[in-house]
């Protein structure tokens, strides 16, 4: 947005400069027309003179004509310079306009990308919440299952109840011990032929 504002300011400055130069060009063209009118007036005046003063008037006219021609040449030169400057300014303004369009397009793409990232972030947050709920549910089920295992394991006759909080490994060891003892007992019964 800052880049766009800066480019627009530059463009306004160049357009203002272009207006000023065009105004100067119009003034020069007006002055050129006035000089041409003066030259025509002098020429007309010369034509109406009598033959007696003709040589004097011709010399004076030629001097004035040279002066006017020099002024016209200078003004034409200035006009050519200003036309060249106008062309340069128009080119610069076109370039600035293109830069404004490019910057706006880039800004629009960035906003679109930001919107997509925001949507993805919201989806991830939603997924995280679902995962937490599922994890809490699984943790609750796991705790109930663990308590049932502890009850089943330590309700067996001959197994001493734990005096402190059991670790998962201790619960597994106790279960494994019961499973092994039962397997041995079943094997013993099979060997004796008892059902």
TIGU-603367 format. One record per atom (N, C-alpha, C, CB): residue in three letters; atom name; x, y, z. Coordinates in pm, whole numbers. Glycine has a CB too. Example, Ala and Ser with C-alpha at 12.3 -4.5 7.8 and 13.67 -1.06 7.14 Angstrom:
residues 2
   res   atom        X        Y        Z
   ala      N     1319     -569      780
   ala     CA     1230     -450      780
   ala      C     1320     -330      780
   ala     CB     1131     -447      905
   ser      N     1285     -225      708
   ser     CA     1367     -106      714
   ser      C     1290        3      787
   ser     CB     1408      -60      572
This chain:
residues 195
   res   atom        X        Y        Z
   unk      N       84     -120        0
   unk     CA        0        0        0
   unk      C       87      125        0
   unk     CB      -95        1      122
   unk      N      196      123       76
   unk     CA      290      235       79
   unk      C      354      255      -57
   unk     CB      398      213      185
   unk      N      390      144     -121
   unk     CA      452      152     -255
   unk      C      355      213     -355
   unk     CB      497       12     -303
   unk      N      228      173     -348
   unk     CA      126      226     -440
   unk      C      110      377     -418
   unk     CB      -11      153     -419
   unk      N      103      420     -290
   unk     CA       88      563     -259
   unk      C      207      642     -313
   unk     CB       75      585     -106
   unk      N      327      587     -293
   unk     CA      449      653     -341
   unk      C      447      667     -494
   unk     CB      575      575     -297
   unk      N      409      558     -563
   unk     CA      401      562     -709
   unk      C      296      662     -757
   unk     CB      370      421     -764
   unk      N      181      666     -686
   unk     CA       75      760     -725
   unk      C      121      904     -705
   unk     CB      -53      733     -644
   unk      N      196      931     -594
   unk     CA      249     1066     -570
   unk      C      344     1105     -682
   unk     CB      322     1073     -434
   unk      N      435     1012     -718
   unk     CA      530     1040     -828
   unk      C      454     1069     -957
   unk     CB      626      921     -848
   unk      N      349      992     -982
   unk     CA      271     1009    -1103
   unk      C      203     1146    -1104
   unk     CB      167      896    -1116
   unk      N      147     1188     -988
   unk     CA       82     1319     -978
   unk      C      182     1431    -1002
   unk     CB       16     1336     -840
   unk      N      306     1415     -948
   unk     CA      410     1517     -968
   unk      C      444     1529    -1117
   unk     CB      538     1482     -885
   unk      N      462     1413    -1182
   unk     CA      497     1412    -1325
   unk      C      383     1471    -1409
   unk     CB      528     1269    -1372
   unk      N      257     1439    -1373
   unk     CA      144     1494    -1448
   unk      C      134     1645    -1430
   unk     CB       13     1427    -1402
   unk      N      164     1694    -1307
   unk     CA      165     1837    -1280
   unk      C      273     1905    -1363
   unk     CB      187     1864    -1129
   unk      N      391     1843    -1368
   unk     CA      502     1896    -1448
   unk      C      465     1897    -1596
   unk     CB      630     1814    -1425
   unk      N      397     1793    -1640
   unk     CA      353     1785    -1780
   unk      C      255     1896    -1813
   unk     CB      289     1648    -1807
   unk      N      161     1924    -1720
   unk     CA       65     2033    -1741
   unk      C      136     2168    -1751
   unk     CB      -39     2036    -1627
   unk      N      238     2187    -1663
   unk     CA      313     2313    -1662
   unk      C      386     2332    -1796
   unk     CB      413     2317    -1544
   unk      N      452     2223    -1842
   unk     CA      528     2232    -1967
   unk      C      434     2255    -2086
   unk     CB      610     2104    -1989
   unk      N      317     2191    -2085
   unk     CA      221     2212    -2193
   unk      C      173     2357    -2196
   unk     CB      101     2116    -2178
   unk      N      155     2414    -2074
   unk     CA      114     2554    -2063
   unk      C      222     2645    -2122
   unk     CB       86     2591    -1916
   unk      N      349     2615    -2087
   unk     CA      461     2693    -2142
   unk      C      467     2679    -2294
   unk     CB      595     2648    -2080
   unk      N      441     2559    -2344
   unk     CA      442     2534    -2488
   unk      C      334     2617    -2557
   unk     CB      421     2383    -2518
   unk      N      213     2617    -2496
   unk     CA      104     2698    -2553
   unk      C      142     2846    -2558
   unk     CB      -26     2679    -2470
   unk      N      209     2893    -2450
   unk     CA      250     3034    -2444
   unk      C      352     3064    -2555
   unk     CB      311     3066    -2305
   unk      N      449     2971    -2572
   unk     CA      549     2990    -2678
   unk      C      484     2992    -2816
   unk     CB      655     2878    -2672
   unk      N      388     2903    -2837
   unk     CA      319     2900    -2966
   unk      C      241     3030    -2990
   unk     CB      223     2778    -2973
   unk      N      182     3082    -2881
   unk     CA      109     3208    -2891
   unk      C      205     3322    -2928
   unk     CB       37     3239    -2757
   unk      N      324     3323    -2858
   unk     CA      423     3426    -2888
   unk      C      472     3414    -3032
   unk     CB      542     3416    -2790
   unk      N      490     3292    -3079
   unk     CA      534     3269    -3217
   unk      C      432     3323    -3317
   unk     CB      557     3119    -3241
   unk      N      305     3298    -3288
   unk     CA      199     3351    -3375
   unk      C      199     3503    -3376
   unk     CB       61     3298    -3330
   unk      N      221     3564    -3254
   unk     CA      226     3711    -3244
   unk      C      341     3767    -3326
   unk     CB      240     3754    -3097
   unk      N      458     3698    -3321
   unk     CA      575     3743    -3398
   unk      C      546     3733    -3548
   unk     CB      700     3659    -3361
   unk      N      478     3627    -3586
   unk     CA      445     3611    -3727
   unk      C      349     3721    -3773
   unk     CB      382     3473    -3752
   unk      N      254     3759    -3685
   unk     CA      161     3868    -3715
   unk      C      237     3999    -3730
   unk     CB       53     3881    -3603
   unk      N      334     4021    -3634
   unk     CA      416     4143    -3642
   unk      C      493     4147    -3774
   unk     CB      514     4150    -3522
   unk      N      551     4031    -3808
   unk     CA      629     4023    -3932
   unk      C      541     4054    -4053
   unk     CB      692     3883    -3947
   unk      N      420     4002    -4052
   unk     CA      326     4027    -4162
   unk      C      286     4174    -4167
   unk     CB      201     3939    -4147
   unk      N      269     4232    -4046
   unk     CA      231     4375    -4040
   unk      C      342     4462    -4097
   unk     CB      200     4417    -3895
   unk      N      467     4428    -4060
   unk     CA      581     4504    -4111
   unk      C      590     4488    -4263
   unk     CB      713     4458    -4044
   unk      N      567     4366    -4308
   unk     CA      571     4338    -4452
   unk      C      464     4419    -4526
   unk     CB      552     4188    -4478
   unk      N      346     4423    -4468
   unk     CA      236     4501    -4528
   unk      C      270     4649    -4531
   unk     CB      105     4478    -4448
   unk      N      329     4695    -4420
   unk     CA      367     4836    -4408
   unk      C      470     4871    -4517
   unk     CB      423     4866    -4265
   unk      N      564     4778    -4535
   unk     CA      668     4799    -4634
   unk      C      608     4814    -4775
   unk     CB      769     4683    -4632
   unk      N      512     4732    -4803
   unk     CA      449     4734    -4935
   unk      C      379     4868    -4963
   unk     CB      348     4619    -4946
   unk      N      333     4933    -4858
   unk     CA      256     5057    -4876
   unk      C      345     5182    -4877
   unk     CB      152     5069    -4766
   unk      N      474     5165    -4856
   unk     CA      565     5281    -4851
   unk      C      592     5338    -4991
   unk     CB      698     5241    -4783
   unk      N      630     5463    -4989
   unk     CA      667     5526    -5117
   unk      C      806     5484    -5156
   unk     CB      657     5681    -5109
   unk      N      839     5505    -5285
   unk     CA      967     5461    -5336
   unk      C     1082     5544    -5281
   unk     CB      967     5466    -5488
   unk      N     1060     5667    -5237
   unk     CA     1167     5756    -5190
   unk      C     1239     5703    -5067
   unk     CB     1110     5891    -5159
   unk      N     1164     5640    -4975
   unk     CA     1225     5592    -4849
   unk      C     1246     5440    -4854
   unk     CB     1137     5630    -4727
   unk      N     1237     5385    -4967
   unk     CA     1238     5238    -4980
   unk      C     1367     5174    -4930
   unk     CB     1217     5201    -5126
   unk      N     1482     5229    -4966
   unk     CA     1610     5167    -4926
   unk      C     1628     5170    -4775
   unk     CB     1727     5239    -4994
   unk      N     1593     5282    -4716
   unk     CA     1605     5297    -4568
   unk      C     1513     5198    -4497
   unk     CB     1571     5442    -4524
   unk      N     1392     5190    -4550
   unk     CA     1294     5100    -4490
   unk      C     1336     4954    -4509
   unk     CB     1153     5123    -4552
   unk      N     1392     4925    -4628
   unk     CA     1436     4787    -4657
   unk      C     1543     4745    -4557
   unk     CB     1490     4775    -4803
   unk      N     1641     4835    -4531
   unk     CA     1749     4804    -4436
   unk      C     1690     4781    -4296
   unk     CB     1854     4919    -4433
   unk      N     1598     4873    -4259
   unk     CA     1535     4860    -4127
   unk      C     1454     4730    -4117
   unk     CB     1444     4982    -4098
   unk      N     1384     4701    -4225
   unk     CA     1301     4579    -4227
   unk      C     1387     4454    -4220
   unk     CB     1214     4575    -4354
   unk      N     1498     4459    -4293
   unk     CA     1586     4341    -4291
   unk      C     1643     4318    -4151
   unk     CB     1702     4358    -4393
   unk      N     1680     4427    -4083
   unk     CA     1730     4416    -3945
   unk      C     1622     4359    -3852
   unk     CB     1776     4555    -3893
   unk      N     1503     4416    -3864
   unk     CA     1391     4367    -3780
   unk      C     1356     4223    -3814
   unk     CB     1268     4457    -3798
   unk      N     1365     4194    -3943
   unk     CA     1336     4057    -3989
   unk      C     1436     3958    -3930
   unk     CB     1339     4050    -4144
   unk      N     1568     4000    -3932
   unk     CA     1670     3913    -3874
   unk      C     1645     3889    -3725
   unk     CB     1810     3974    -3894
   unk      N     1611     4001    -3655
   unk     CA     1582     3989    -3511
   unk      C     1463     3896    -3485
   unk     CB     1552     4128    -3450
   unk      N     1358     3919    -3563
   unk     CA     1240     3834    -3547
   unk      C     1270     3688    -3582
   unk     CB     1125     3885    -3635
   unk      N     1352     3669    -3687
   unk     CA     1388     3533    -3728
   unk      C     1466     3462    -3618
   unk     CB     1470     3535    -3857
   unk      N     1555     3539    -3551
   unk     CA     1633     3482    -3440
   unk      C     1543     3442    -3325
   unk     CB     1740     3583    -3392
   unk      N     1447     3531    -3292
   unk     CA     1351     3501    -3184
   unk      C     1270     3377    -3219
   unk     CB     1256     3621    -3160
   unk      N     1225     3370    -3344
   unk     CA     1145     3255    -3388
   unk      C     1227     3126    -3378
   unk     CB     1095     3274    -3534
   unk      N     1354     3134    -3421
   unk     CA     1442     3016    -3416
   unk      C     1460     2970    -3270
   unk     CB     1580     3048    -3479
   unk      N     1484     3068    -3179
   unk     CA     1501     3034    -3037
   unk      C     1374     2969    -2980
   unk     CB     1536     3160    -2955
   unk      N     1260     3030    -3016
   unk     CA     1135     2977    -2962
   unk      C     1104     2838    -3019
   unk     CB     1019     3073    -2994
   unk      N     1138     2819    -3146
   unk     CA     1118     2686    -3205
   unk      C     1207     2582    -3137
   unk     CB     1146     2690    -3357
   unk      N     1330     2625    -3105
   unk     CA     1423     2535    -3035
   unk      C     1369     2499    -2897
   unk     CB     1562     2601    -3021
   unk      N     1321     2603    -2825
   unk     CA     1261     2578    -2692
   unk      C     1140     2487    -2703
   unk     CB     1221     2711    -2624
   unk      N     1061     2510    -2807
   unk     CA      941     2429    -2829
   unk      C      978     2282    -2854
   unk     CB      859     2484    -2947
   unk      N     1084     2260    -2933
   unk     CA     1130     2123    -2961
   unk      C     1178     2055    -2833
   unk     CB     1244     2124    -3066
   unk      N     1253     2132    -2749
   unk     CA     1300     2078    -2621
   unk      C     1182     2040    -2531
   unk     CB     1390     2179    -2548
   unk      N     1082     2128    -2527
   unk     CA      966     2100    -2442
   unk      C      884     1982    -2495
   unk     CB      877     2224    -2432
   unk      N      877     1970    -2628
   unk     CA      808     1853    -2685
   unk      C      880     1724    -2646
   unk     CB      800     1865    -2839
   unk      N     1013     1730    -2649
   unk     CA     1092     1612    -2610
   unk      C     1070     1580    -2461
   unk     CB     1243     1636    -2637
   unk      N     1069     1686    -2378
   unk     CA     1046     1668    -2235
   unk      C      907     1612    -2208
   unk     CB     1066     1800    -2161
   unk      N      808     1660    -2285
   unk     CA      671     1609    -2272
   unk      C      666     1460    -2303
   unk     CB      574     1687    -2366
   unk      N      737     1421    -2410
   unk     CA      740     1278    -2447
   unk      C      802     1194    -2336
   unk     CB      819     1258    -2578
   unk      N      913     1246    -2278
   unk     CA      978     1175    -2168
   unk      C      885     1161    -2048
   unk     CB     1108     1247    -2126
   unk      N      817     1271    -2014
   unk     CA      725     1269    -1898
   unk      C      608     1174    -1923
   unk     CB      671     1411    -1869
   unk      N      556     1174    -2045
   unk     CA      447     1082    -2077
   unk      C      493      936    -2063
   unk     CB      393     1107    -2219
   unk      N      617      910    -2108
   unk     CA      673      775    -2093
   unk      C      687      737    -1946
   unk     CB      810      765    -2163
   unk      N      736      833    -1864
   unk     CA      753      808    -1721
   unk      C      619      784    -1653
   unk     CB      826      927    -1654
   unk      N      518      864    -1691
   unk     CA      384      847    -1633
   unk      C      328      709    -1668
   unk     CB      288      959    -1683
   unk      N      347      667    -1795
   unk     CA      300      534    -1837
   unk      C      369      425    -1755
   unk     CB      326      511    -1989
   unk      N      501      444    -1735
   unk     CA      578      345    -1656
   unk      C      527      340    -1512
   unk     CB      729      380    -1658
   unk      N      502      458    -1453
   unk     CA      452      463    -1315
   unk      C      314      398    -1304
   unk     CB      444      610    -1265
   unk      N      230      422    -1406
   unk     CA       97      359    -1404
   unk      C      108      207    -1409
   unk     CB       11      409    -1522
   unk      N      201      159    -1494
   unk     CA      223       13    -1504
   unk      C      273      -42    -1370
   unk     CB      325      -20    -1617
   unk      N      362       34    -1303
   unk     CA      414      -10    -1172
   unk      C      302      -14    -1068
   unk     CB      526       84    -1125
   unk      N      212       84    -1072
   unk     CA       97       85     -979
   unk      C       11      -39    -1000
   unk     CB       11      214     -999
   unk      N      -16      -70    -1128
   unk     CA      -99     -189    -1160
   unk      C      -29     -315    -1110
   unk     CB     -126     -200    -1313
   unk      N      103     -326    -1137
   unk     CA      180     -444    -1094
   unk      C      179     -458     -942
   unk     CB      325     -437    -1146
   unk      N      200     -344     -874
   unk     CA      202     -345     -727
   unk      C       67     -385     -670
   unk     CB      244     -207     -672
   unk      N      -40     -332     -730
   unk     CA     -175     -368     -683
   unk      C     -203     -516     -705
   unk     CB     -282     -283     -755
   unk      N     -157     -568     -820
   unk     CA     -176     -710     -849
   unk      C     -100     -796     -748
   unk     CB     -129     -743     -993
   unk      N       24     -754     -720
   unk     CA      107     -826     -622
   unk      C       41     -824     -484
   unk     CB      248     -764     -615
   unk      N      -13     -706     -448
   unk     CA      -81     -692     -319
   unk      C     -204     -783     -312
   unk     CB     -122     -545     -295
   unk      N     -277     -790     -422
   unk     CA     -397     -876     -428
   unk      C     -357    -1023     -412
   unk     CB     -472     -856     -562
   unk      N     -247    -1063     -478
   unk     CA     -198    -1202     -465
   unk      C     -157    -1231     -320
   unk     CB      -78    -1226     -561
   unk      N      -91    -1133     -256
   unk     CA      -49    -1152     -117
   unk      C     -171    -1167      -25
   unk     CB       38    -1033      -70
   unk      N     -275    -1085      -51
   unk     CA     -397    -1095       31
   unk      C     -463    -1231       14
   unk     CB     -497     -983       -7
   unk      N     -464    -1279     -114
   unk     CA     -524    -1411     -142
   unk      C     -446    -1521      -70
   unk     CB     -525    -1439     -295
   unk      N     -311    -1512      -76
   unk     CA     -227    -1611       -9
   unk      C     -248    -1606      142
   unk     CB      -78    -1588      -42
   unk      N     -261    -1484      196
   unk     CA     -283    -1468      340
   unk      C     -419    -1529      380
   unk     CB     -278    -1317      380
   unk      N     -517    -1509      294
   unk     CA     -651    -1564      321
   unk      C     -646    -1717      323
   unk     CB     -752    -1515      215
   unk      N     -573    -1775      226
   unk     CA     -559    -1921      219
   unk      C     -487    -1974      343
   unk     CB     -482    -1963       92
   unk      N     -380    -1904      385
   unk     CA     -306    -1945      505
   unk      C     -396    -1938      628
   unk     CB     -181    -1855      527
   unk      N     -478    -1831      635
   unk     CA     -572    -1815      747
   unk      C     -671    -1931      750
   unk     CB     -647    -1681      737
   unk      N     -722    -1969      632
   unk     CA     -817    -2080      622
   unk      C     -751    -2211      668
   unk     CB     -870    -2095      477
   unk      N     -627    -2233      623
   unk     CA     -553    -2353      663
   unk      C     -529    -2355      814
   unk     CB     -418    -2362      588
   unk      N     -494    -2237      870
   unk     CA     -469    -2226     1015
   unk      C     -596    -2260     1093
   unk     CB     -418    -2084     1052
   unk      N     -709    -2208     1045
   unk     CA     -837    -2237     1112
   unk      C     -870    -2386     1105
   unk     CB     -951    -2154     1049
   unk      N     -844    -2447      988
   unk     CA     -869    -2592      972
   unk      C     -780    -2673     1065
   unk     CB     -845    -2635      826
   unk      N     -652    -2630     1078
   unk     CA     -559    -2699     1168
   unk      C     -602    -2684     1314
   unk     CB     -416    -2643     1150
   unk      N     -650    -2565     1350
   unk     CA     -699    -2544     1488
   unk      C     -818    -2634     1517
   unk     CB     -738    -2396     1510
   unk      N     -907    -2644     1417
   unk     CA    -1024    -2730     1434
   unk      C     -983    -2876     1450
   unk     CB    -1120    -2714     1315
   unk      N     -885    -2917     1366
   unk     CA     -835    -3054     1371
   unk      C     -767    -3081     1505
   unk     CB     -738    -3081     1255
   unk      N     -690    -2981     1553
   unk     CA     -622    -2995     1683
   unk      C     -724    -3014     1795
   unk     CB     -533    -2871     1711
   unk      N     -833    -2936     1789
   unk     CA     -938    -2947     1892
   unk      C    -1000    -3086     1888
   unk     CB    -1046    -2838     1871
   unk      N    -1029    -3135     1765
   unk     CA    -1087    -3270     1751
   unk      C     -990    -3376     1807
   unk     CB    -1120    -3300     1602
   unk      N     -861    -3359     1778
   unk     CA     -760    -3454     1825
   unk      C     -751    -3453     1976
   unk     CB     -622    -3421     1764
   unk      N     -758    -3333     2035
   unk     CA     -754    -3324     2183
   unk      C     -873    -3393     2247
   unk     CB     -751    -3177     2227
   unk      N     -991    -3371     2185
   unk     CA    -1112    -3437     2239
   unk      C    -1097    -3588     2229
   unk     CB    -1239    -3389     2162
   unk      N    -1050    -3635     2110
   unk     CA    -1031    -3779     2090
   unk      C     -928    -3835     2188
   unk     CB     -988    -3809     1945
   unk      N     -818    -3761     2209
   unk     CA     -713    -3804     2302
   unk      C     -765    -3812     2444
   unk     CB     -593    -3708     2295
   unk      N     -845    -3712     2482
   unk     CA     -903    -3714     2617
   unk      C     -995    -3835     2634
   unk     CB     -981    -3583     2644
   unk      N    -1074    -3862     2529
   unk     CA    -1165    -3976     2534
   unk      C    -1086    -4108     2546
   unk     CB    -1255    -3979     2407
   unk      N     -979    -4120     2465
   unk     CA     -895    -4241     2470
   unk      C     -826    -4254     2604
   unk     CB     -790    -4240     2357
   unk      N     -778    -4139     2658
   unk     CA     -711    -4141     2790
   unk      C     -806    -4189     2899
   unk     CB     -657    -4002     2825
   unk      N     -932    -4142     2892
   unk     CA    -1032    -4184     2992
   unk      C    -1058    -4335     2981
   unk     CB    -1165    -4106     2972
   unk      N    -1075    -4382     2855
   unk     CA    -1098    -4526     2834
   unk      C     -978    -4609     2882
   unk     CB    -1127    -4555     2685
   unk      N     -857    -4555     2848
   unk     CA     -736    -4626     2888
   unk      C     -726    -4635     3040
   unk     CB     -612    -4557     2831
   unk      N     -760    -4526     3108
   unk     CA     -752    -4524     3257
   unk      C     -851    -4624     3316
   unk     CB     -782    -4382     3312
   unk      N     -974    -4628     3257
   unk     CA    -1074    -4726     3307
   unk      C    -1024    -4868     3285
   unk     CB    -1211    -4706     3235
   unk      N     -969    -4891     3165
   unk     CA     -916    -5024     3132
   unk      C     -801    -5061     3227
   unk     CB     -867    -5028     2985
   unk      N     -714    -4967     3255
   unk     CA     -600    -4990     3345
   unk      C     -650    -5025     3486
   unk     CB     -508    -4865     3350
   unk      N     -751    -4948     3531
   unk     CA     -807    -4976     3666
   unk      C     -868    -5116     3673
   unk     CB     -914    -4870     3703
   unk      N     -935    -5155     3561
   unk     CA     -994    -5290     3559
   unk      C     -885    -5397     3564
   unk     CB    -1080    -5309     3432
   unk      N     -775    -5371     3490
   unk     CA     -662    -5467     3492
   unk      C     -604    -5478     3632
   unk     CB     -551    -5423     3391
   unk      N     -586    -5360     3697
   unk     CA     -530    -5361     3834
   unk      C     -622    -5437     3928
   unk     CB     -509    -5217     3886
   unk      N     -754    -5413     3916
   unk     CA     -850    -5483     4002
   unk      C     -843    -5633     3978
   unk     CB     -994    -5431     3978
   unk      N     -843    -5672     3847
   unk     CA     -840    -5815     3814
   unk      C     -710    -5879     3861
   unk     CB     -857    -5836     3663
   unk      N     -600    -5807     3847
   unk     CA     -469    -5861     3881
   unk      C     -454    -5878     4031
   unk     CB     -359    -5771     3827
   unk      N     -491    -5779     4107
   unk     CA     -467    -5781     4252
   unk      C     -584    -5833     4335
   unk     CB     -433    -5643     4298
   unk      N     -692    -5879     4264
   unk     CA     -799    -5945     4339
   unk      C     -777    -6096     4345
   unk     CB     -936    -5914     4275
   unk      N     -673    -6143     4277
   unk     CA     -639    -6287     4279
   unk      C     -585    -6324     4418
   unk     CB     -535    -6322     4168
   unk      N     -627    -6440     4465
   unk     CA     -583    -6486     4598
   unk      C     -432    -6507     4599
   unk     CB     -656    -6617     4637
   unk      N     -371    -6457     4700
   unk     CA     -227    -6474     4716
   unk      C     -147    -6355     4664
   unk     CB     -182    -6599     4645
   unk      N     -214    -6262     4595
   unk     CA     -145    -6142     4544
   unk      C     -167    -6030     4644
   unk     CB     -196    -6101     4401
   unk      N      -57    -5971     4686
   unk     CA      -66    -5863     4785
   unk      C     -102    -5732     4715
   unk     CB       70    -5848     4864
   unk      N     -195    -5657     4776
   unk     CA     -237    -5529     4716
   unk      C     -123    -5430     4722
   unk     CB     -361    -5471     4789
   unk      N     -110    -5345     4617
   unk     CA        1    -5248     4617
   unk      C      -18    -5141     4723
   unk     CB       13    -5182     4480
   unk      N       95    -5095     4776
   unk     CA       89    -4993     4881
   unk      C       98    -4852     4822
   unk     CB      201    -5014     4983
   unk      N      145    -4841     4698
   unk     CA      159    -4708     4634
   unk      C      106    -4716     4491
   unk     CB      309    -4660     4634
   unk      N      109    -4601     4422
   unk     CA       64    -4593     4282
   unk      C      153    -4682     4196
   unk     CB       68    -4446     4230
   unk      N       89    -4765     4112
   unk     CA      164    -4858     4027
   unk      C      201    -4793     3894
   unk     CB       83    -4986     4003
   unk      N      318    -4832     3845
   unk     CA      354    -4790     3709
   unk      C      294    -4892     3612
   unk     CB      510    -4779     3690
   unk      N      288    -4855     3484
   unk     CA      235    -4946     3381
   unk      C      317    -5074     3372
   unk     CB      232    -4875     3244
   unk      N      448    -5062     3389
   unk     CA      535    -5181     3384
   unk      C      505    -5277     3499
   unk     CB      684    -5139     3388
   unk      N      482    -5220     3617
   unk     CA      451    -5305     3734
   unk      C      320    -5379     3713
   unk     CB      444    -5220     3864
   unk      N      219    -5310     3654
   unk     CA       90    -5374     3627
   unk      C      110    -5487     3526
   unk     CB      -13    -5271     3573
   unk      N      189    -5461     3421
   unk     CA      214    -5564     3319
   unk      C      289    -5684     3377
   unk     CB      294    -5504     3202
   unk      N      386    -5656     3463
   unk     CA      462    -5766     3525
   unk      C      371    -5853     3611
   unk     CB      577    -5709     3611
   unk      N      283    -5787     3687
   unk     CA      190    -5863     3773
   unk      C       96    -5947     3688
   unk     CB      108    -5767     3863
   unk      N       44    -5889     3576
   unk     CA      -44    -5965     3487
   unk      C       30    -6083     3425
   unk     CB      -99    -5874     3375
   unk      N      154    -6058     3382
   unk     CA      233    -6164     3318
   unk      C      258    -6278     3416
   unk     CB      368    -6108     3267
   unk      N      280    -6241     3541
   unk     CA      304    -6342     3645
   unk      C      182    -6432     3661
   unk     CB      340    -6276     3780
   unk      N       61    -6367     3665
   unk     CA      -63    -6444     3679
   unk      C      -85    -6534     3558
   unk     CB     -185    -6351     3698
   unk      N      -61    -6479     3439
   unk     CA      -79    -6556     3315
   unk      C       13    -6678     3314
   unk     CB      -52    -6468     3190
   unk      N      139    -6656     3355
   unk     CA      236    -6766     3358
   unk      C      195    -6874     3458
   unk     CB      376    -6712     3394
   unk      N      150    -6826     3577
   unk     CA      109    -6923     3681
   unk      C      -11    -7004     3635
   unk     CB       76    -6850     3813
   unk      N     -106    -6939     3569
   unk     CA     -225    -7011     3520
   unk      C     -188    -7109     3409
   unk     CB     -331    -6910     3469
   unk      N      -96    -7066     3323
   unk     CA      -52    -7155     3215
   unk      C       16    -7279     3274
   unk     CB       45    -7081     3119
   unk      N       98    -7258     3379
   unk     CA      166    -7371     3444
   unk      C       64    -7463     3509
   unk     CB      267    -7320     3550
   unk      N      -36    -7399     3573
   unk     CA     -140    -7477     3642
   unk      C     -220    -7561     3541
   unk     CB     -235    -7383     3722
   unk      N     -255    -7502     3427
   unk     CA     -329    -7575     3323
   unk      C     -245    -7691     3270
   unk     CB     -369    -7481     3208
   unk      N     -117    -7665     3252
   unk     CA      -27    -7771     3202
   unk      C      -20    -7886     3302
   unk     CB      115    -7714     3177
   unk      N      -16    -7849     3431
   unk     CA      -10    -7950     3537
   unk      C     -136    -8036     3535
   unk     CB        9    -7883     3676
   unk      N     -249    -7970     3517
   unk     CA     -377    -8042     3514
   unk      C     -384    -8136     3391
   unk     CB     -495    -7942     3511
   unk      N     -335    -8086     3278
   unk     CA     -334    -8172     3158
   unk      C     -247    -8295     3180
   unk     CB     -284    -8092     3036
   unk      N     -133    -8272     3244
   unk     CA      -42    -8384     3268
   unk      C     -108    -8489     3360
   unk     CB       92    -8333     3331
   unk      N     -191    -8444     3452
   unk     CA     -256    -8538     3545
   unk      C     -384    -8598     3483
   unk     CB     -290    -8466     3678
   unk      N     -423    -8544     3365
   unk     CA     -541    -8597     3296
   unk      C     -671    -8542     3350
   unk     CB     -544    -8747     3306
   unk      N     -666    -8434     3423
   unk     CA     -787    -8375     3480
   unk      C     -844    -8271     3385
   unk     CB     -757    -8313     3618
   unk      N     -977    -8261     3383
   unk     CA    -1040    -8157     3301
   unk      C    -1037    -8024     3373
   unk     CB    -1184    -8193     3265
